[in-house]
Amino acid sequence: MLLGRAAVAQPTITGVQGMGRSDDLMNPGDLVVITGTGFTPANSISVLVYQLAAAVVGTPSATEMTVQFPYGFPAGTYPNGLIVSAGGQASQSYPLTISDYAPGYILFGGAPFADGKFNPYTAAKPATPGRQVTTYLAGLGQTQPFATAGQAPGAPAATTATPTVTVGGKFASLVSSALSATIVGAYQVVFTVPPDVSAGNQDVIISIGGVAAPTVQLPTTIGVPSVGAVTNGATFQAKDSTHGAAPNSFVSVFASNMPNSDTANSLFPAAAYQNLSVLFNNKAAPLYFVFGSANQINLVLPSELPETGSVNVNVQNGTGPSAIFTLTMTPTDVGIFSLPDPSNAKRHNGAVLTANTAWRVMPASMAKALALPACTGLLASALCGQPAAVGDAIQIYFTGGGKATPNGDATKAPLATGAVAPADGSVIYNTVATPTLTLGGVPAQILFSGIAPGNASLYQVNTVIPAGVAPGDDVPIVLTFGASSDTATIAVK
């Protein structure tokens, strides 16, 4: 007795999903994974989409296959969109939602992003600003020249629509978007990491035709810094070949690729913050504040730097050092610190105290705008503000006074970098150079010129408001050290 041939099971579709997507969106030309049962024998399988033949990619298993949808049929919702036939039997029809685009990532080597040599970007090997990133996707639609489903074009074929790419919310420059020359249904997209990207795992969003691929993350790190400018820490005058900086003065360094955070408190005498440091002739400078949001580093120039010539500056972060920035040096670079007046943005009121108090010298209107009480009758330690009077002793605070040594002795060593002048005044660091000072055009006596006790690069001049100064809210102060001078104002009643 002859046995009859065993019946072939009817194929059944349990799921259809676009490559790299978790929803039901697909598009013409998309790589699609079909799951189900009865997909045997493999050489008998055919798939119809919108009554057009789809190309089977690779070798199907009994329960799963990958196909590439044909190009050229319209977007829409199709209740009877897909049918699988195997062994001469047809499956039930399966509904499809077809869009013009349905981007989804194709993972090669387990990671969505790689460099130009196809080495994946990982937490151990993050991408840096300016680096090119290669990724592969399905679902980017038709190309020019036109693509044929189931075939690799032999040469890259550019997508007719142009994707947009953001990394960490910042737009990335697109290098290319094309169907791969050798991989069926796979599109290669190459973009450049934005220059101002932050460090960390950044969300990457690739969109085409208004449809975004599922969000994935690219590990990034900040690039090496680039120094834009060095300025006086009080005046913000940029330092160049004709405007030098003085040793032991406050400066602000402006550079790219800074830490994300802003420091709330002084870092001094630390010379590093989150792998950030600034070197002058290879000597790390003490940092005061780092404002990553403004690309600004406030620091103290080492006191051992020369008073003439130039020094090399580079900013280093965890990625590497910047190119060398050349900083011209000068013996003094005076900058009087000032307090902003909320009621008058043009006012340049100096940082001036009534001697041996915490009383700010300022116009009454400015004190009111700062919600400070008048000082008369208050303790010397009170935080308050009011004009000074002729005959009052005052302290003017500035930077850039140049070499300061014990008692101003030029033969003695200046205050070492990272150290502070004793707060108890046991050693007084006077400036070697003697300044001149005028208030309202009237010469004023210099009672003290040196580093403020308990500080490193904050200098102070003590004087008495001389007779003959006309009262006013904006009486000019002119402080001069040799060829360097700066002007601020105080209020005199």
Phi, psi and omega in degrees: 000131179274135177278139178286155178294137181296141180292140177272129182293142177292131178294147180230134178262125177252341180196147176222125184214137176295144181303127176078009180241156179249000178254193183260013183280132176221170179212164177302134182085358184289148166276127188229137177260125178249128176245154180167212179221161174075024180275058180218156349290154187300324184281002180251005187279137170220151183228131176249131176234121182053036181064017174247149183284131171266151181268127176283128182252123182077194183256121181289155167259179181293342186236356183204143175211158173246133178230160171249123178296150175291158172273161165095005175255156190282156174291152179159181177255125185238105179299329180243048192285328189223137177225133175254132174243138178209136179059031178083003180241147182254144176282175168294158176284150184235131183288147181230145169249113186252127176247168175291331180219147178209066186295137176207147186283144171250120184269125172243119183078014173086355182234145182281341187231144180214167176275187184295344178257014177066026170273123186294145171278129182224177177299328179279338179224074184284162176278146179248157178306137180089347180281148176275143181237133178249135177217158179241139180223161166253167169080024181265006171085194187290159184234171174231113005292161182301143179265157175242128182299140177086000181231140169277138189288345181088336174214147181305136179241116186294143176291143180289331174260151183256122178289159168247148183228131170238145177234116183059033180081001180250137183292133178258146179284125179277127178270312181200156174213108187208152172293132182300142180292335191236348184247119184299125174075003183257130178257134177260124177245130180238129178221168182250133179297130181303149184292335184252025180291148177274167176277145178129191177272110186258134175295131175250127178238117176250121182237148175213130181059028180083004179247128183260144169290156175307142182289129173234172185242144177246120176292128181229159170224157180288153178282180177293150181292161171226120183280123179266322182195157169236129184232159170299136186289345179255317184264341186060026172288128181292139179271128180218197186294339180250354178233098185271169175252151183256144174304149177061034176243158174285132172226160171246126177256127178253122185212156178272170177057057180264167171301154183290331190267161172252137178284140180268334183231162180298140178269346187305135009262018181300142181252009179212150177211119181047051179068009179263133174211158179234124184248136175242114187050043177071010176254123180290133182268146174296136180263146172255295180226145174240121178247086181301327182294336180248006182055040187235135176238120175261127186210178179248126175293135178305138182289343182277356181293155180289158180270351179222172180080214182216161177230157178269132179243131166220145179257131182242141170231192183293345180271324180160186182269155174285171167293158181291132172252129182268123182248122176284140182250153179211156183298321180222152179209078191291133172218115179278127177290148182228162178248130180289143178254110181301337182268352182205096185294338181277347183290139180240059183292123183293156173281092187230134177244149164295134189307135174063027176221176172259014184283121178280135176270116184196163175297152178299324180295325178290317178300319179296318180296331179268004180060038177257138177284163170293153189270335186305126179089355180267164176295155180299335181275358184289142175273111187204176181209138176192164176294156173266171180238156174306134182095347177287140173277134182227161177237124182252130185253135185207179174228168176082024179283359176081201187298129177231129185226167176306118180061017178073018181284114184296342182274350183263163184283143175288170177302128184293147177302130180091351179262165176237151175293138182307130182294335182275000178074016180296330171232125180257124179261096177275151173292141177291320177277144178260123182277171167244152185216134171235146175236119184058030181084357182261127178301139181240148182284137175270110178271329178202139174219112182181191180283131179299128179308138181083008181232172181250306185239008176270116180261157174220147172244129176258135181207177174238134179296117188283158174298147179099350178284123180286138180293157178166165180278343185226060178282123184288138170252129176237115181249128186229131170239103180058240182272359184252134183213153174213157185232139171219188179229158169224167177259131179236129180261000000 
